[in-house]
Amino acid sequence: MPLLRSNSYQDIDFTLRRQFNKTAFRPFQREIILAALEKKDVFVQAATSFGKSLCFQLPAVIDSGITIVVSPLLSLMMNQVEALRAANVDARSLNSNTPLSDRDSIYVDLASGHPRTRLLYVTPELCSTDNFRKRLRLVYEQKQLARVVVDEAHCISEWGHDFRKDFKRLSWFRETLPDVPIMCMTATANEQVRKDVLSTLGLDRNPDNLRTFATTAHRPNLHLEIRFTSDEADDRFSDFVDWLQGVYERRRTAERRNELEAAGQRVDNVPGIIYTISRDECEMLAAALRQEGIGARPFHAKLSKDIKEETLARWIANEPGYDIIVATTAFGMGIDKDNVRFVVHWRLPKSFEGYYQEAGRAGRDGNASYCFLYYSREDRDRVCNMVTRDMPKDGPNRPNRQARQESLMRLVAYCEDTNGCRHAAVCKYFGEAVEPVCDYACDWHKDAQGLKRRIARGLASEEWVSTQREEGRYDDYWSD
């Protein structure tokens, strides 16, 4: 594969057009890329649609040497590697799904000390092994290790919602390879998590060499809405099907049909994602939707690699029968599909960050998209118990347990709030001082009184807390 190795910054716009088929940078992308090419440490916190991957992929194409990308998500690796190779960039992944022949080829490439691979996607678990570290030290000694990228960097922090212990061990890079630049990418980090990430990776030891970029969490094209329900009269399915059929009907009007056909879009294609918690519900919901004539497919960890790859490819290509992915959590992170028109949370997520990150899969093209969260008191009880049960009360993971509890309670408060803008609540959670402008893009701005009436049919947060305290159950959820 032809590789661009020039260090001239004039190559940036040329590479953007030739290798990535894009005509212009989004705000801050150029500044981040220049900081990377200047060998600075970089911390980027930006919303899902920002295009964080380009910020390290483009420098990897221009620079000499190999860029190591540490990612927790196999689906992200698969999607990004395929896209890069289609763009004529030598990118590979090394994980549990890598065929033996490919694994051997990658290790031989690293053992040369001058690897031809431009971007190598690896898991944090692999970075903890002596075998992989030995090969990286050889590449480093030959001055061919361009940079290390830590994607989903919030996973480093014990105060984050998705802490993984092998992420913590990435401190090895700065300790052993002290002059290799490190880039951190995340969409969901509050101030405490940011400090933890920078400290763990050693980026705070030389603040003059660190460049930090933070964009707003506000996504004005997303309509944020909570839909209240209960297990006793579970109307999620009929409510969703009625809504989607209404969308289809509007698209079938003569004027709208002509617009869609002129744009080369199918009238009956409304790409979306539905998030569930369990694999069984994922399968059952997808099957029920297909019985209604809606093209839905399940996606979860127990499916075979071939089925997951086919499902993902056909969904991205907007093929008939693959309009909606019904998935367990984390699906879609890093997936390059910009026309997702809706994201539905079938159950309450386990954290505020998880909700925001998954909702952010919608509308990456900037067009109007919908984000619904079906919320019930039964789900709330189950998730409270689940979070408490899964996290030990004492020991080294105690900070993460506290952080998860706090994040979930903030999400509960967000769902039950009838006194303010959803977008403002999201920005406030991530520490933004300026309240965003919401152009009727949430259920509160659209119909504040109607929101109060809908939640009144359920159980408001104050009533719930009072009831739980009276019955002696509330403190059991969060007792230490």
Residue pairs with C-beta under 8 A, 6 or more apart in sequence:
1 88
1 89
1 90
2 88
3 61
3 89
3 90
3 116
3 118
4 11
4 15
4 19
4 61
4 62
5 62
5 63
5 64
6 62
7 37
7 62
7 63
7 64
9 34
9 37
11 62
12 30
12 33
12 34
12 37
12 58
12 62
15 58
15 61
15 62
16 22
16 23
16 24
16 25
16 58
17 23
19 58
19 61
19 87
19 88
19 89
20 54
20 57
20 58
20 87
21 87
22 54
25 33
26 50
26 51
27 215
28 46
28 50
28 213
28 215
29 50
29 51
29 54
29 55
31 213
32 42
32 44
32 55
32 211
32 213
33 54
33 55
33 58
33 59
35 42
35 211
36 42
36 55
36 56
36 59
36 147
36 181
36 183
37 59
37 62
37 63
39 147
39 181
40 181
40 209
40 210
40 211
41 181
41 182
41 183
41 203
41 206
41 209
41 210
41 211
42 55
42 181
42 182
42 183
42 184
42 210
42 211
42 212
42 213
43 153
43 183
43 184
43 194
43 197
43 198
43 203
43 210
43 211
43 212
43 213
44 52
44 55
44 183
44 184
44 185
44 186
44 213
44 214
45 186
45 187
45 189
45 194
45 213
45 214
45 215
46 52
46 185
46 187
46 213
46 214
46 215
47 187
47 215
47 216
47 217
47 218
47 219
47 360
48 187
48 219
48 357
48 360
48 361
48 364
49 219
49 338
49 360
49 363
49 364
49 366
50 187
50 215
52 151
52 185
52 187
53 80
53 151
53 185
53 334
55 183
55 185
56 67
56 69
56 147
56 149
56 183
56 185
57 80
57 84
57 89
57 119
59 67
59 146
59 147
60 66
60 67
60 89
60 118
60 119
60 146
60 147
61 89
61 118
63 146
63 147
64 144
64 146
65 139
65 143
65 144
65 145
65 146
66 110
66 115
66 117
66 118
66 119
66 120
66 139
66 144
66 145
66 146
67 118
67 119
67 120
67 146
67 147
67 148
67 149
68 120
68 122
68 136
68 145
68 147
68 148
68 149
69 119
69 120
69 121
69 122
69 149
69 151
70 122
70 123
70 124
70 127
70 148
70 149
70 150
70 151
70 167
70 170
71 77
71 121
71 122
71 123
71 151
71 152
71 334
72 123
72 124
72 151
72 152
72 155
72 162
72 164
72 167
73 151
73 152
73 330
73 333
73 334
74 95
74 96
74 97
74 123
75 308
75 312
75 331
75 332
75 333
75 334
75 335
76 121
76 151
76 333
76 334
76 335
77 93
77 95
77 121
78 93
78 97
78 309
78 312
79 312
79 334
79 335
79 336
80 91
80 121
80 334
80 336
81 91
81 92
81 93
81 119
81 121
83 336
84 91
84 118
84 119
85 91
89 118
89 119
90 116
90 117
90 118
90 119
91 117
91 118
91 119
91 120
91 121
92 102
92 106
92 117
92 119
92 120
92 121
93 120
93 121
93 122
94 103
94 106
94 120
94 121
94 122
94 123
94 126
94 132
95 121
95 122
95 123
95 126
96 123
97 305
98 106
106 117
106 120
107 135
109 115
109 116
109 117
110 120
110 135
110 136
110 138
110 139
111 135
111 138
113 138
113 139
113 141
113 142
113 144
114 139
114 142
114 144
115 139
115 144
122 132
123 166
124 155
124 164
124 166
124 167
124 169
124 170
125 166
126 132
127 133
127 166
127 169
127 170
127 172
127 173
128 166
128 169
128 172
133 172
133 176
136 145
136 177
137 176
137 177
139 145
140 177
140 180
145 177
145 180
146 181
147 180
147 181
147 182
147 183
148 170
148 173
148 177
148 180
148 181
148 182
148 183
149 182
149 183
149 184
149 185
150 156
150 167
150 170
150 182
150 183
150 184
150 185
150 201
151 185
151 334
152 162
152 185
152 186
152 333
153 167
153 184
153 185
153 186
153 189
153 197
154 160
154 161
154 162
154 186
154 188
154 189
154 193
154 197
154 353
155 162
155 163
155 164
155 167
156 163
156 167
156 168
156 170
156 196
156 197
156 200
156 201
157 163
157 189
157 192
157 193
157 196
157 197
157 200
158 168
158 196
158 396
158 397
158 399
158 400
158 403
159 192
159 193
159 196
159 399
159 400
159 402
159 403
160 188
160 189
160 193
160 196
160 353
160 400
160 403
161 188
161 350
161 351
161 352
161 353
161 354
161 403
161 404
161 407
162 351
162 353
162 354
163 397
163 400
163 403
168 200
170 200
170 201
171 200
171 201
171 202
173 180
173 182
173 201
174 180
174 182
174 201
174 202
174 203
174 205
175 202
182 201
182 203
184 197
184 198
184 201
184 203
186 193
186 197
187 356
187 357
187 360
188 353
188 356
188 357
188 430
189 197
189 430
190 429
190 430
190 431
191 431
195 204
197 203
198 204
198 210
203 210
204 210
216 427
216 432
216 436
217 356
217 426
217 427
217 429
217 430
217 432
218 423
218 426
218 427
218 432
218 436
219 360
219 363
219 423
220 423
220 436
220 437
220 438
220 439
220 441
221 363
221 366
221 367
221 368
221 369
221 441
222 359
222 360
222 362
222 363
222 369
222 370
222 371
222 441
223 368
223 369
223 370
223 371
223 441
223 442
223 446
224 359
224 371
224 422
224 423
224 426
224 441
224 442
224 443
225 370
225 371
225 372
225 373
225 422
225 442
225 443
226 372
226 373
226 375
226 415
226 422
226 443
226 451
226 455
227 236
227 239
227 372
227 373
227 374
227 375
227 454
228 375
228 376
228 454
228 455
228 457
228 458
229 235
229 236
229 239
229 374
229 375
229 376
229 458
230 376
230 377
230 378
230 458
231 376
231 378
231 379
234 376
236 346
236 374
237 285
237 288
239 374
240 274
240 344
240 372
241 289
241 292
241 294
243 372
244 270
244 294
247 270
248 267
248 268
248 270
250 256
251 257
251 260
251 267
251 268
251 270
252 267
257 267
260 266
260 267
261 267
265 318
266 318
266 320
268 320
268 323
269 318
269 320
269 323
270 323
270 324
270 341
270 342
271 315
271 318
271 323
271 324
271 337
271 339
271 340
271 341
272 323
272 324
272 325
272 340
272 341
272 342
272 343
272 344
272 362
273 324
273 325
273 326
273 327
273 331
273 332
273 340
273 342
273 343
273 344
273 358
273 361
273 362
274 285
274 296
274 324
274 325
274 326
274 327
274 343
274 344
274 346
275 327
275 328
275 329
275 331
275 343
275 344
275 345
275 346
275 347
275 349
275 358
276 282
276 285
276 326
276 327
276 328
276 346
276 347
277 328
277 329
277 346
277 347
278 328
279 298
279 300
279 301
279 302
279 328
281 346
281 347
282 298
282 299
282 300
282 326
282 327
282 328
283 298
283 300
285 296
285 298
285 326
285 346
286 296
286 297
286 298
286 324
286 326
289 296
289 324
289 326
290 296
294 323
294 324
295 320
295 321
295 322
295 323
295 324
296 323
296 324
296 325
296 326
297 311
297 315
297 321
297 322
297 324
297 325
297 326
298 311
298 325
298 326
298 327
299 308
299 311
299 312
299 325
299 326
299 327
299 328
299 331
300 327
300 328
300 331
301 328
303 311
311 322
311 325
312 335
314 321
314 322
315 322
315 323
315 325
315 337
316 335
316 336
316 337
318 339
325 331
325 332
329 349
329 350
329 354
329 358
330 358
332 340
332 358
332 361
333 357
333 361
335 361
337 364
338 364
338 365
339 364
339 365
339 367
340 361
340 362
340 363
340 364
340 369
341 362
341 363
341 367
341 369
341 370
342 362
342 369
342 370
342 371
342 372
343 358
343 359
343 361
343 362
343 369
343 370
343 371
343 372
344 371
344 372
344 373
344 374
345 355
345 358
345 359
345 372
345 373
345 374
346 374
347 374
347 379
347 383
348 373
348 375
348 376
348 379
348 380
348 383
348 411
348 412
348 415
349 355
349 358
349 373
349 383
349 411
350 383
350 386
350 387
350 404
350 408
351 404
351 407
351 408
351 411
352 407
352 408
352 410
352 411
352 414
352 429
353 407
355 373
355 411
356 426
356 429
356 430
359 371
359 373
362 369
362 370
362 371
363 369
373 415
375 415
375 416
375 458
376 458
377 458
377 459
377 464
380 412
380 464
383 408
384 408
384 477
384 478
385 477
387 404
387 405
387 408
388 405
388 477
388 478
391 397
391 400
391 401
391 404
392 398
392 401
393 401
393 480
405 478
409 478
410 429
412 461
413 461
414 422
414 425
414 426
414 429
416 455
416 460
416 461
416 464
417 425
417 444
417 461
418 444
418 448
418 451
418 452
418 455
418 460
419 444
420 444
421 435
421 436
421 438
421 442
421 444
421 445
422 438
422 442
422 443
422 444
423 436
423 438
423 441
423 442
424 435
424 436
424 438
427 434
427 435
427 436
428 435
438 445
439 445
440 446
443 450
443 451
444 451
459 467
465 474
468 474
468 477
469 475
